[in-house]
């Protein structure tokens, strides 16, 4: 849900001025035997119009102040990811249960405050610094694409193109990472950088999974994050099944169906609440 742009309806949209009062009165008076009170009716219509103007104006002011105050724009995702375009061509994808607040703090610097997880495709501009602030780190770029995910203990930055600088809020130390690198930061342990062979952890945005002899427990965890469902295992043995395969832009139903065809003596069953339960198949 984009909490920024709202269109205030025109008064004509309220259908108040489209009412044919003469025709409606003739119809009503003919059925009920009433005498016409034109002055009262017209006054009543004007009161309705005035009330509509006040209500619409008040709603517009409230929404504007709540979601776009002091030059800031907030984008919040609840049950589904939210897409936003800022700073001309910069694209931000906000993951479920996350939010970003954008503002131009000063000339040449565009600031974003992140809570949760978001993917950024920042328009290249060497004269403008794009900064993302979280509780633990600050991410600084001039034009690149990357994912930032922060929870209570860990911040993870995954780069899909360009160069990204990550600065610790605790001690000011910084690390630069590039395409196919992933940085994990914990305040008590500092930075840890590794090369990634796939982008499964940001498949919620890219919708591409690459599994190479991967345990079913890890697969279900990544699918659940990408598609937003719950799951459970009947026992730990079911979670240890190993699978290899690649899925690109496929529905979760299609992926689950293929997994079921691959699994031996284990079945993934959809539950009434839309989640999945992994169970060992009954032997006959």
C-alpha positions as CSV (number, residue, x, y, z in Angstrom):
1,X,0.0,0.0,0.0
2,X,1.5,3.3,-1.0
3,X,0.8,5.7,1.8
4,X,1.9,8.9,-0.1
5,X,-0.2,9.8,-3.0
6,X,-3.9,10.5,-2.5
7,X,-6.4,12.0,-4.9
8,X,-9.1,14.2,-3.3
9,X,-12.3,13.6,-5.2
10,X,-14.0,16.5,-7.0
11,X,-17.4,17.6,-5.7
12,X,-18.9,16.3,-8.9
13,X,-17.7,12.8,-8.0
14,X,-20.0,12.9,-4.9
15,X,-23.0,13.0,-7.3
16,X,-24.6,15.8,-5.2
17,X,-24.9,18.2,-8.2
18,X,-26.1,15.5,-10.5
19,X,-29.4,15.1,-8.7
20,X,-32.5,16.2,-10.7
21,X,-34.4,17.7,-7.8
22,X,-37.5,18.6,-9.8
23,X,-37.9,15.1,-11.2
24,X,-37.3,13.5,-7.9
25,X,-39.8,15.8,-6.1
26,X,-42.5,15.1,-8.7
27,X,-42.0,11.4,-8.3
28,X,-42.1,11.5,-4.5
29,X,-45.0,13.9,-4.2
30,X,-47.1,11.9,-6.7
31,X,-46.6,8.8,-4.5
32,X,-47.1,10.4,-1.1
33,X,-49.4,13.3,-1.9
34,X,-47.0,15.9,-0.6
35,X,-46.9,19.6,-1.3
36,X,-43.7,21.1,-2.7
37,X,-41.3,23.0,-0.3
38,X,-38.7,24.1,-2.8
39,X,-36.9,26.6,-0.6
40,X,-36.3,24.0,2.1
41,X,-35.2,21.4,-0.5
42,X,-32.7,23.8,-2.1
43,X,-31.4,24.8,1.3
44,X,-31.0,21.2,2.2
45,X,-29.0,20.6,-1.0
46,X,-26.7,23.5,-0.3
47,X,-26.1,22.2,3.2
48,X,-25.1,18.8,1.8
49,X,-22.7,20.4,-0.7
50,X,-21.1,22.5,2.0
51,X,-20.7,19.6,4.3
52,X,-19.2,17.5,1.6
53,X,-16.7,20.2,0.8
54,X,-15.7,20.4,4.5
55,X,-15.4,16.6,4.9
56,X,-13.3,16.2,1.7
57,X,-11.0,19.1,2.6
58,X,-10.5,17.9,6.1
59,X,-9.6,14.3,4.9
60,X,-7.2,15.7,2.4
61,X,-5.4,17.8,5.0
62,X,-5.2,14.9,7.4
63,X,-3.8,12.4,4.9
64,X,-1.3,15.0,3.6
65,X,0.1,15.7,7.1
66,X,0.1,12.1,8.2
67,X,2.0,10.6,5.2
68,X,3.9,13.5,3.6
69,X,4.9,15.8,6.4
70,X,7.8,18.2,6.1
71,X,8.9,16.9,2.7
72,X,9.1,13.3,3.8
73,X,7.4,10.3,2.1
74,X,6.8,7.1,3.9
75,X,6.1,3.8,2.1
76,X,4.8,0.9,4.3
77,X,4.3,-2.7,3.3
78,X,2.0,-5.0,5.3
79,X,0.9,-8.3,3.8
80,X,2.4,-7.7,0.3
81,X,5.5,-5.9,-0.9
82,X,5.2,-2.3,-2.0
83,X,6.9,-0.7,-5.0
84,X,7.9,3.0,-5.1
85,X,9.8,5.4,-7.4
86,X,11.7,8.3,-5.8
87,X,14.3,10.7,-7.1
88,X,13.3,10.4,-10.7
89,X,14.2,6.8,-11.6
90,X,15.3,5.3,-8.3
91,X,13.2,2.3,-7.4
92,X,12.5,1.0,-3.9
93,X,10.8,-2.4,-3.2
94,X,9.6,-2.6,0.4
95,X,9.2,-6.1,1.7
96,X,6.4,-7.3,3.9
97,X,6.1,-5.8,7.4
98,X,8.7,-3.1,6.5
99,X,8.7,0.6,5.8
100,X,11.0,3.3,4.4
101,X,10.9,7.0,4.9
102,X,12.5,9.2,2.3
103,X,13.6,12.8,2.5
104,X,16.0,15.2,0.8
105,X,17.9,16.4,3.8
106,X,20.2,18.7,1.8
107,X,21.4,19.4,-1.7
108,X,23.3,16.5,-3.2
109,X,22.1,14.0,-0.5
110,X,18.9,11.9,-0.5
111,X,18.2,10.1,2.8
112,X,16.2,6.9,3.5
113,X,15.3,5.5,6.9
114,X,14.6,1.8,6.8
115,X,12.8,-0.5,9.2
116,X,12.8,-4.2,8.1
117,X,13.8,-5.1,4.5
118,X,13.9,-3.3,1.1
119,X,15.6,-3.7,-2.3
120,X,17.0,-0.6,-3.9
121,X,17.8,0.1,-7.5
122,X,19.4,3.5,-7.3
123,X,19.8,5.7,-10.3
124,X,23.4,6.5,-11.0
125,X,24.4,10.0,-10.1
126,X,28.0,10.8,-9.0
127,X,26.9,14.3,-7.8
128,X,24.3,12.9,-5.4
129,X,24.8,10.6,-2.4
130,X,22.0,8.1,-1.6
131,X,22.0,7.0,2.1
132,X,20.0,4.4,3.8
133,X,20.0,4.5,7.6
134,X,19.1,1.5,9.9
135,X,19.5,1.0,13.6
136,X,23.0,-0.5,13.2
137,X,24.5,0.8,10.0
138,X,24.4,3.4,7.2
139,X,24.6,2.3,3.6
140,X,26.0,4.9,1.1
141,X,25.8,4.6,-2.7
142,X,25.9,6.7,-5.8
143,X,24.2,4.3,-8.2
144,X,23.8,0.5,-7.7
145,X,21.3,-2.2,-6.8
146,X,21.3,-4.0,-3.5
147,X,19.1,-5.4,-0.7
148,X,19.2,-4.4,2.9
149,X,17.6,-6.5,5.6
150,X,17.8,-5.7,9.3
151,X,16.3,-7.5,12.3
152,X,17.0,-7.1,16.0
153,X,20.5,-8.6,15.9
154,X,21.8,-8.6,12.3
155,X,22.0,-6.4,9.3
156,X,22.6,-8.0,5.9
157,X,23.5,-6.2,2.7
158,X,23.5,-8.1,-0.6
159,X,24.8,-6.3,-3.7
160,X,23.6,-7.3,-7.2
161,X,25.4,-4.5,-9.1
162,X,27.8,-1.6,-8.4
163,X,29.6,-0.7,-5.2
164,X,28.1,-0.2,-1.8
165,X,29.7,1.3,1.3
166,X,28.5,0.2,4.7
167,X,29.3,2.2,7.8
168,X,28.9,1.0,11.4
169,X,26.9,3.3,13.6
170,X,28.8,1.9,16.6
171,X,32.4,2.8,15.8
172,X,32.3,4.5,12.3
173,X,34.3,1.7,10.6
174,X,33.3,1.1,7.0
175,X,33.5,-1.7,4.4
176,X,32.9,-1.5,0.6
177,X,31.3,-4.5,-1.1
178,X,30.5,-5.1,-4.8
179,X,28.4,-7.3,-7.0
180,X,27.9,-10.9,-5.8
181,X,29.1,-10.0,-2.3
182,X,27.0,-10.1,0.9
183,X,27.9,-8.3,4.1
184,X,26.6,-9.4,7.5
185,X,27.0,-7.0,10.5
186,X,26.5,-7.6,14.2
187,X,27.3,-4.8,16.6
188,X,29.1,-7.3,18.9
189,X,31.1,-9.0,16.1
190,X,31.6,-6.4,13.4
191,X,31.6,-7.0,9.6
192,X,31.6,-10.4,7.8
193,X,31.8,-10.4,4.0
194,X,31.4,-13.4,1.7
195,X,30.8,-14.2,-1.9
196,X,27.3,-15.4,-2.8
197,X,26.5,-18.0,-5.5
198,X,22.8,-17.3,-5.6
199,X,20.3,-14.6,-4.5
200,X,17.9,-16.9,-2.7
201,X,17.7,-14.7,0.3
202,X,16.3,-11.8,-1.8
203,X,14.1,-14.0,-4.0
204,X,11.1,-12.2,-2.4
205,X,12.1,-9.4,-4.9
206,X,13.9,-11.3,-7.8
207,X,11.7,-14.4,-7.7
208,X,14.6,-16.6,-8.6
209,X,15.7,-19.6,-6.6
210,X,18.8,-21.8,-7.2
211,X,19.0,-24.9,-5.0
212,X,22.1,-27.1,-5.1
213,X,21.7,-30.1,-2.9
214,X,19.8,-27.9,-0.4
215,X,18.0,-29.3,2.6
216,X,14.2,-29.0,2.4
217,X,14.2,-27.1,5.7
218,X,16.2,-24.3,4.1
219,X,14.1,-24.4,0.9
220,X,10.8,-24.0,2.8
221,X,12.3,-21.1,4.8
222,X,13.3,-19.2,1.7
223,X,10.0,-19.9,-0.1
224,X,8.0,-18.8,3.0
225,X,9.9,-15.5,3.0
226,X,9.4,-14.9,-0.7
227,X,5.7,-15.8,-0.8
228,X,4.5,-15.1,2.7
229,X,3.2,-18.4,4.0
230,X,3.6,-20.4,7.2
231,X,4.9,-24.0,7.3
232,X,5.7,-26.8,9.6
233,X,7.5,-30.2,9.6
234,X,6.1,-33.4,11.1
235,X,9.7,-34.3,12.2
236,X,13.3,-33.3,11.6
237,X,13.8,-36.2,9.2
238,X,11.5,-34.6,6.7
239,X,13.5,-31.3,6.8
240,X,16.7,-33.1,5.9
241,X,15.6,-34.1,2.4
242,X,18.0,-32.6,-0.2
243,X,17.0,-31.2,-3.5
244,X,18.6,-29.5,-6.5
245,X,16.8,-27.3,-9.0
246,X,16.3,-23.8,-10.3
247,X,13.0,-21.9,-10.3
248,X,12.5,-18.6,-12.0
249,X,9.3,-16.5,-11.9
250,X,7.1,-19.5,-10.9
251,X,4.2,-19.5,-8.5
252,X,4.6,-21.1,-5.1
253,X,2.0,-23.7,-6.1
254,X,4.1,-24.7,-9.1
255,X,7.2,-24.9,-7.1
256,X,5.6,-27.0,-4.4
257,X,4.1,-29.4,-7.0
258,X,7.6,-29.9,-8.5
259,X,9.1,-30.5,-5.0
260,X,6.5,-33.1,-4.3
261,X,7.4,-34.9,-7.5
262,X,11.0,-34.9,-6.5
263,X,10.7,-35.9,-2.9
264,X,10.8,-39.6,-1.8
265,X,8.5,-40.7,1.0
266,X,7.8,-37.1,2.0
267,X,4.9,-34.9,1.0
268,X,4.2,-31.1,1.2
269,X,0.5,-30.6,1.9
270,X,-1.4,-27.3,1.8
271,X,-3.2,-26.5,5.1
272,X,-6.6,-24.8,5.4
273,X,-5.0,-21.5,6.4
274,X,-3.0,-21.4,3.1
275,X,0.3,-22.6,4.7
276,X,2.0,-25.9,4.2
277,X,2.7,-29.0,6.3
278,X,5.6,-31.4,5.4
279,X,4.9,-35.0,6.4
280,X,6.3,-38.4,5.9
281,X,4.1,-40.4,3.4
282,X,2.1,-43.3,4.9
283,X,3.4,-46.6,3.7
284,X,0.8,-49.1,2.4
